[in-house]
Structures are given as structure tokens and as C-alpha cells.
Amino acid sequence: MHFVTGGAYNGKAKWVKTFYGITENHCWKSGFNEKKIPLDDRRLYGDVVVFEGVEHWIKELTSDADLLECREIWQSLLSIWHAWENEREERTVVIIGTDLSKGIVPMEKEDRDWRDLTGWAYQDLTAVADRVDVIWYGLNQQLK
């Protein structure tokens, strides 16, 4: 599993496309375009699957459950995606998420919950990921 993070509009998707040689034939799921989290691993295909904008799926979780339940759901998703990846040696799941932790603390409780849950989710993801990169202004820095 590969986690790619960084600021908004800093070139994360472009970097992933270049790094993996992504074409239209790859499975690319976007939290920007799809409201529901991809739960059915039977709909995943190819050797590289990309989940982009996961922070939006995380926000959607907070509308249905408390923070503890949301984190448990997220950890279950990571297990599903990790198991799919490990079914065949050449598979890689790439998860792209925008860093929400830098900047002003939101005034609204819902936004603070989203930011906090996203931070915890990224920590969980970093723990299971084989590789972690931060992208700033199109340049990567490998952390793990």
C-alpha cells in the first residue's frame, strides 16, 4: 500500500500518474466525484488501484457515525483494500489524501471532527503502508 499526501493542488495526482505510469485503463476512484466509498473489492481491477480524495469519504463517514465508529469503519476499509492488494504480489493500492492538519483550527465542531478523524485515518494508513510520500509543489519527499 502506498499513501501519498500533501497540500491541496500541490500535484499529488499528477505525481502518482507519472510515478506509476497510470493510463485510462487503470482503476481510479475519486472522493471528489464519487460520494460512496468503494467497499466492493470485486469492482477493483488492474495491478495499480488509486483512491484519490479520501478525505471526502472520511468526511462522509462523520455524517453517519461518531468518531470512534468512523475510525473503526476506516480501519475495516484499510483491511479490505490491503487484503485485495495482497491477493497477488504485483498489486498496489495507492491512496491519495490532502493534508488538512496544517492551518487554522476550524470553528465548527463538524469541521474539527473531520480534521481530527482525517488525521487519525492518515496515521492508521501510514502504519500499514509500505511507502509514504508527501508532495509539495509537485516534488515528492519519501517518508517511509
N, C-alpha and C positions, 0 to 999 in steps of 0.2 A: 504494500500500500504506500502511496506517495501523497503527502499533504503539501499543498502549495498555498501560501498565504501572502499577504501584503496589503497595501492600501488600495482604496478604490481607484480604478482607472490607472493602475500602475503597470499594466501589461502582463498580468498573470496568465490569462487565456492565450495570448499570443505566444508567450514563452513556452507554455505547455504544448501548443500545437507544433512549434518548432522543435522542441526537445524530443517529442515522441513521433514526429512526422505524421501528425493527425490529418486525415482526409475526411471527406463526407461519408466514407464507409465505416467510420468508427462510431461507436455508441457514445453520444454526448448528451447528457441530461442536465438541464439548466433550471435552477431555482428561480431564475429571472422570468422564465417562460412557462414553467410547469408548477402549479400550486401544490401538487401532491408529491410526496417523497416516493421515489421508486422502491417499492417493497418487494416486488416480484422479481427475483433474480433470474427467472426463466426468460425474462424480456431483455436481459443483458446479452450482448454479443461482441465478438471480436476479442483480441488479445489485450487491448487497452480500452478501459471504460472510464469516462470522465464525468464527474459530478461537479458542476460549477454553481456558484452562488448558494452554497449550502446554508449560509446564514439566513436566507429567506425561508428555507424549510424549517430551520430551527425556530425562527420567529413564529411560524405557523403552529408548531408544537405548543408554544406557550398559550395559544388561544384555547386549547383543549384540555390542558392538564397543569398541575402545579409543577414547580421547578424540579423536584425530586423525581416525579414520574417522567417528566420530559427527559431528564438525564438518563433514566433507565431505558426509555424508548431509543434514545440516541445510541446508547451502548449496544442495544439489541441490533440496531441497524448496522453498526460497525461490524458486529459479529457475522451478520448475514453477508455483507459485502466482502469481508475477509475470507469467509468460507468459500464464496464463489470464486474469489481470486485464487485460493489455494487448491481448487479442484484440478487445475492444470498449471504446470510450472511456469509457462510463458505468460500467464495472465497478470495484468497490473490494473489496480483501481487507483485512479488519480482523483483526489478531492481538492477542489479549489474553494477557498473561503476568504472573504475580505476581513481584514483586521478591524474590529470595532472597538478595541480596548483603548486606543490612543485618542486623546482629545477630551472634550468636556463630558462630564457625567450627566446623563440625561435627567431632566426634572421629573418626567412622568415615570411612574412605577413600572408600567408595561415595558417601556423602553429600557429601563435599568435591568429588569428581569431578562429581557432579550440579550442585552450586552453581557450580563453575568453568565447566562446559560451558554451563550456562544463561546465565551472564554473557557468554561469548563469542558464544553464539547471539543474544542480545539486541543485542550490538554489531553483528553481521552484519545483523540485521534493521533496526537503526537506520540503517545505511549505505544500505540500499536503499529504505527507507520514504520516502514523500513527506511524511508527517506523523507526529509522535511526541507523545503526551500522557502525562503522569503524573497519576494520580488519587489524591488523598489525601482521605479522609473525604467522598467524593462530589464534590469540586471538582477541576476539571482545570487543569493548567498545560501549555500547549503549549510543547514544547522545540524542535520542528522543524516 
